[in-house]
Amino acid sequence: MERSAQQAQQLDHLASDPPLPASGGSPFAAFGMPAFSGPSPTPPPEPRPILELEGEEYEDELDALSDWVDDFLLPVYGAEVTTAAPWCLRWQEHLDVVAWLHALWLAYQQHKDPEAGLSGLFVWHRDFLTHAIAAIRAPGGPLSACMTSPDRPAHRILPGPPPSARSTKAAEFEPPGSGETTEPAA
């Protein structure tokens, strides 16, 4: 009988949950496994496109981007300025170029991270750098009216297309459901 009682106690002990470590962490931490309960670590903030930022937040991001462009991108990848590959010393005023370069910078940060693996930077070169630089510095691209010769610095922002005809026409009418007819505004 005594032996049966000992076996029952042993079975109960083996069937119960193991005690948590004194640190309150996961009982599986020694095996590299995460805890199953409790708050998860706070993920880093999601990067936002630079053109969605405003005020000081935009200026801070543009300063950091400018440092990366001036200190890393141009010295390494800024091939000679020609009519086939224009550049602008005031590229920060070309919003489309800012957006392209910011996206390129975010991709660079992601792909240089150790979690990207040994081929991370190759993927960045292949999938991001080549395409972005080709689009930014194309002969008919956003910088085509700017500097095409280092001896003649130039800057000109080309006008974009006007709003679509539908947007212009819609602005002349009252929105449906406003209780008024959709006659042109006088």
FENDAVEN-V27001 format. One record per residue. N is the residue number from 1. BURIAL is + if it has 9 or more other ideal C-beta (glycine too) atoms within 8 Angstrom, else -. D_LAST is the distance of its C-alpha to the last C-alpha in Angstrom with 2 decimals. Layout:
n->N burial->BURIAL d_last->D_LAST
n->N burial->BURIAL d_last->D_LAST
//
This chain:
n->1 burial->- d_last->102.10
n->2 burial->- d_last->101.48
n->3 burial->- d_last->100.54
n->4 burial->- d_last->98.05
n->5 burial->- d_last->96.44
n->6 burial->- d_last->96.12
n->7 burial->- d_last->94.55
n->8 burial->- d_last->92.07
n->9 burial->- d_last->91.12
n->10 burial->- d_last->90.76
n->11 burial->- d_last->88.52
n->12 burial->- d_last->86.35
n->13 burial->- d_last->86.08
n->14 burial->- d_last->85.12
n->15 burial->- d_last->82.55
n->16 burial->- d_last->80.81
n->17 burial->- d_last->77.92
n->18 burial->- d_last->79.18
n->19 burial->- d_last->78.74
n->20 burial->- d_last->75.77
n->21 burial->+ d_last->76.67
n->22 burial->- d_last->77.00
n->23 burial->- d_last->73.91
n->24 burial->- d_last->71.81
n->25 burial->- d_last->70.68
n->26 burial->+ d_last->71.00
n->27 burial->- d_last->74.48
n->28 burial->- d_last->73.64
n->29 burial->+ d_last->72.62
n->30 burial->- d_last->75.95
n->31 burial->- d_last->74.98
n->32 burial->- d_last->71.56
n->33 burial->- d_last->69.75
n->34 burial->- d_last->66.95
n->35 burial->- d_last->67.20
n->36 burial->- d_last->65.89
n->37 burial->- d_last->64.60
n->38 burial->- d_last->63.06
n->39 burial->- d_last->59.89
n->40 burial->- d_last->59.08
n->41 burial->- d_last->58.67
n->42 burial->- d_last->55.20
n->43 burial->- d_last->53.66
n->44 burial->- d_last->52.32
n->45 burial->- d_last->48.58
n->46 burial->- d_last->46.52
n->47 burial->- d_last->45.37
n->48 burial->- d_last->41.64
n->49 burial->+ d_last->39.85
n->50 burial->+ d_last->39.52
n->51 burial->- d_last->35.77
n->52 burial->- d_last->35.41
n->53 burial->+ d_last->37.30
n->54 burial->- d_last->35.91
n->55 burial->- d_last->37.36
n->56 burial->- d_last->41.14
n->57 burial->- d_last->41.66
n->58 burial->+ d_last->39.86
n->59 burial->- d_last->41.80
n->60 burial->- d_last->45.10
n->61 burial->+ d_last->44.56
n->62 burial->+ d_last->43.57
n->63 burial->- d_last->46.72
n->64 burial->- d_last->48.89
n->65 burial->+ d_last->47.36
n->66 burial->+ d_last->47.88
n->67 burial->- d_last->51.50
n->68 burial->+ d_last->52.06
n->69 burial->+ d_last->50.49
n->70 burial->- d_last->52.41
n->71 burial->- d_last->55.69
n->72 burial->- d_last->56.01
n->73 burial->+ d_last->53.58
n->74 burial->- d_last->53.64
n->75 burial->- d_last->57.38
n->76 burial->- d_last->58.26
n->77 burial->- d_last->55.59
n->78 burial->- d_last->53.86
n->79 burial->- d_last->55.36
n->80 burial->- d_last->55.32
n->81 burial->+ d_last->52.02
n->82 burial->- d_last->51.59
n->83 burial->- d_last->48.95
n->84 burial->- d_last->49.63
n->85 burial->+ d_last->49.24
n->86 burial->+ d_last->46.94
n->87 burial->+ d_last->46.60
n->88 burial->+ d_last->44.64
n->89 burial->- d_last->46.26
n->90 burial->- d_last->42.87
n->91 burial->+ d_last->42.20
n->92 burial->- d_last->40.92
n->93 burial->- d_last->37.67
n->94 burial->+ d_last->37.08
n->95 burial->- d_last->35.66
n->96 burial->- d_last->36.60
n->97 burial->+ d_last->40.14
n->98 burial->+ d_last->40.34
n->99 burial->+ d_last->39.41
n->100 burial->+ d_last->42.00
n->101 burial->+ d_last->44.72
n->102 burial->+ d_last->44.14
n->103 burial->+ d_last->44.49
n->104 burial->+ d_last->47.60
n->105 burial->+ d_last->49.01
n->106 burial->+ d_last->48.52
n->107 burial->+ d_last->50.26
n->108 burial->+ d_last->53.03
n->109 burial->- d_last->53.62
n->110 burial->+ d_last->53.87
n->111 burial->+ d_last->56.19
n->112 burial->+ d_last->58.53
n->113 burial->- d_last->59.17
n->114 burial->- d_last->62.69
n->115 burial->- d_last->61.30
n->116 burial->+ d_last->59.80
n->117 burial->- d_last->63.37
n->118 burial->- d_last->65.17
n->119 burial->- d_last->62.78
n->120 burial->+ d_last->59.63
n->121 burial->+ d_last->59.19
n->122 burial->- d_last->59.93
n->123 burial->+ d_last->57.11
n->124 burial->+ d_last->54.81
n->125 burial->+ d_last->55.84
n->126 burial->- d_last->55.55
n->127 burial->- d_last->52.39
n->128 burial->+ d_last->50.32
n->129 burial->+ d_last->51.53
n->130 burial->- d_last->51.89
n->131 burial->- d_last->48.51
n->132 burial->+ d_last->46.57
n->133 burial->+ d_last->48.27
n->134 burial->- d_last->47.80
n->135 burial->+ d_last->44.04
n->136 burial->+ d_last->43.62
n->137 burial->+ d_last->45.90
n->138 burial->- d_last->45.11
n->139 burial->- d_last->44.90
n->140 burial->- d_last->41.27
n->141 burial->+ d_last->40.55
n->142 burial->- d_last->38.58
n->143 burial->+ d_last->41.18
n->144 burial->+ d_last->41.63
n->145 burial->- d_last->40.14
n->146 burial->+ d_last->42.41
n->147 burial->+ d_last->46.16
n->148 burial->+ d_last->48.13
n->149 burial->- d_last->51.27
n->150 burial->- d_last->52.83
n->151 burial->- d_last->53.62
n->152 burial->- d_last->49.98
n->153 burial->- d_last->47.90
n->154 burial->+ d_last->44.20
n->155 burial->+ d_last->41.00
n->156 burial->- d_last->37.59
n->157 burial->- d_last->34.85
n->158 burial->- d_last->33.31
n->159 burial->- d_last->29.55
n->160 burial->- d_last->28.66
n->161 burial->- d_last->26.52
n->162 burial->- d_last->22.72
n->163 burial->- d_last->21.02
n->164 burial->- d_last->21.27
n->165 burial->- d_last->18.77
n->166 burial->- d_last->18.45
n->167 burial->- d_last->17.63
n->168 burial->+ d_last->14.91
n->169 burial->- d_last->13.43
n->170 burial->- d_last->13.96
n->171 burial->- d_last->12.11
n->172 burial->- d_last->8.77
n->173 burial->+ d_last->9.72
n->174 burial->+ d_last->11.05
n->175 burial->- d_last->14.81
n->176 burial->- d_last->16.94
n->177 burial->- d_last->18.85
n->178 burial->- d_last->16.42
n->179 burial->- d_last->16.80
n->180 burial->- d_last->13.35
n->181 burial->- d_last->12.59
n->182 burial->- d_last->11.69
n->183 burial->- d_last->8.78
n->184 burial->- d_last->6.32
n->185 burial->- d_last->3.76
n->186 burial->- d_last->0.00
//
